[in-house]
Amino acid sequence: MSLVPEKRELFSTMSVHDNLQMGAYSRWQAGYKDHRDKIEYVFRLFPCLYERRDTMAGSLSGGERAMLVLGRALMAEPKLLLLDEPSLGLAPLIVREVFRIIADLRQSGVSMLLVEQNARAALKVSDYGYVLETGSVSIEGNSVDLERDPRVLATYLGSSAGR
């Protein structure tokens, strides 16, 4: 299990490459020595991280930090990926890229628990959804059904969504 925290905490005085290696630490301790392959995989997912591999993580932009935190989590090869507000504070182009990668991960079989205020993006990449209001589940169902639910449309997607 790996967590992608909302605050995108990184080892700011370590390089991008070193942050990724830290993500593989538990696998390395367990005897797996495939961290180089995993790093190459993350660099294929996020080419901009490859370009910045020797850069200190603390100097990355918000979008690059989001990609690095997600990449670091993937280094552990999790069976369950916990994502807390992965689009928070990101530019629209970066949000699209992050959700494209989330969708690709879903297709590859990675199970995820996604907490996200961007309801439209979250429903596009999920199988099932829960709408929380004041800490309680108010609506739940298959994501396709939630996208068509009049209450979700009116409150979270805008009344013209889905038309």
C-alpha positions in Angstrom: 0.0 0.0 0.0 1.3 3.5 -0.9 0.0 6.9 0.0 0.1 10.0 -2.2 -0.5 12.7 0.4 -2.4 15.9 -0.3 0.5 18.1 0.9 3.0 16.4 -1.5 5.6 15.9 1.2 9.0 15.2 -0.3 12.6 15.0 0.9 13.2 18.5 -0.3 17.0 18.5 0.1 17.3 15.2 -1.9 17.2 14.9 -5.7 14.3 13.7 -7.7 16.2 10.5 -8.4 16.9 10.0 -4.7 13.3 10.6 -3.7 12.3 7.9 -6.2 14.8 5.5 -4.7 13.3 6.2 -1.2 10.0 5.0 -2.5 11.5 1.6 -3.3 13.2 1.2 0.1 10.7 -1.3 1.5 11.0 -3.5 -1.6 14.8 -3.3 -1.5 14.7 -4.3 2.2 12.5 -7.3 1.3 15.2 -8.4 -1.2 13.8 -7.0 -4.5 16.6 -5.4 -6.5 14.4 -4.0 -9.3 14.5 -0.3 -8.3 16.3 0.7 -11.5 13.5 -0.8 -13.6 10.9 1.0 -11.5 12.7 4.3 -11.8 12.8 3.9 -15.6 9.1 3.1 -15.5 8.4 6.3 -13.5 10.5 8.4 -15.9 8.5 7.0 -18.8 5.3 8.0 -17.0 6.7 11.4 -16.2 9.4 12.5 -18.7 9.7 15.9 -17.0 11.0 14.1 -13.9 13.7 12.5 -16.0 14.8 15.9 -17.2 14.9 17.1 -13.6 16.3 13.9 -12.0 19.3 15.6 -10.5 17.3 18.6 -9.2 16.6 19.0 -5.5 12.9 18.1 -4.9 12.4 21.3 -3.0 12.9 23.4 -6.1 10.2 21.7 -8.2 7.0 23.3 -9.3 3.7 22.2 -7.8 2.9 20.0 -10.8 6.4 18.4 -10.8 6.0 17.8 -7.0 2.7 16.1 -7.6 4.2 13.9 -10.2 7.2 13.0 -8.0 5.0 12.1 -5.0 2.9 9.8 -7.3 6.1 8.4 -8.9 7.6 7.7 -5.5 4.5 5.9 -4.3 4.6 3.7 -7.5 8.2 2.7 -6.7 6.8 0.4 -3.9 4.7 -1.4 -6.5 1.6 -1.1 -4.4 -1.4 -3.3 -4.6 -3.5 -0.4 -3.2 -2.7 3.2 -4.0 -4.3 5.9 -1.7 -4.6 9.2 -3.4 -5.5 12.3 -1.4 -6.6 15.2 -3.5 -4.0 14.6 -6.3 -5.3 17.6 -8.4 -5.3 20.2 -5.5 -3.8 23.4 -6.6 -2.6 22.2 -10.0 -2.9 23.9 -13.4 -5.6 22.4 -15.7 -3.0 20.8 -18.0 -1.2 19.1 -15.1 -4.5 17.9 -13.7 -5.3 16.3 -17.0 -1.9 14.6 -17.1 -2.2 13.3 -13.5 -5.7 11.9 -14.2 -4.5 10.3 -17.4 -1.9 8.5 -15.5 -4.4 7.5 -12.8 -6.6 6.1 -15.5 -3.7 4.2 -17.0 -2.8 2.8 -13.6 -6.4 1.7 -13.1 -6.3 -0.1 -16.5 -3.1 -1.9 -15.4 -4.8 -3.3 -12.4 -3.7 -1.0 -9.6 -6.5 -0.7 -7.0 -7.0 2.9 -5.8 -8.8 4.8 -3.1 -9.2 8.3 -4.5 -10.3 11.3 -2.4 -10.9 14.2 -4.8 -13.0 17.4 -4.9 -12.9 17.5 -8.7 -15.9 15.2 -9.0 -15.9 15.2 -12.8 -12.3 13.9 -13.1 -12.8 11.5 -10.2 -15.9 9.9 -11.7 -14.1 9.5 -15.1 -11.3 7.4 -13.6 -13.3 5.4 -11.0 -15.6 2.4 -10.9 -17.6 3.4 -7.8 -18.0 6.6 -5.9 -19.2 8.0 -2.6 -20.4 11.6 -2.2 -19.6 12.9 1.3 -21.5 15.8 2.9 -20.5 16.9 6.4 -18.6 13.7 7.0 -21.3 11.3 6.0 -22.1 9.4 2.8 -25.0 11.1 1.1 -24.9 9.4 -2.3 -23.1 6.3 -3.5 -23.1 4.1 -6.6 -21.4 3.2 -9.8 -19.5 6.1 -11.3 -21.4 6.0 -14.5 -24.7 6.2 -12.6 -23.4 9.0 -10.4 -22.5 11.0 -13.5 -26.2 10.9 -14.5 -27.7 11.3 -11.0 -29.6 14.6 -11.0 -28.4 15.4 -7.4 -24.8 14.9 -8.4 -25.3 16.8 -11.7 -26.9 19.8 -10.0 -24.6 20.0 -7.0 -21.2 18.8 -8.2 -21.0 18.7 -11.9 -23.1 21.7 -12.9 -26.7 21.4 -14.2 -25.6 21.3 -17.8 -23.1 18.5 -17.3 -23.8 15.3 -19.1 -26.2 16.9 -21.6 
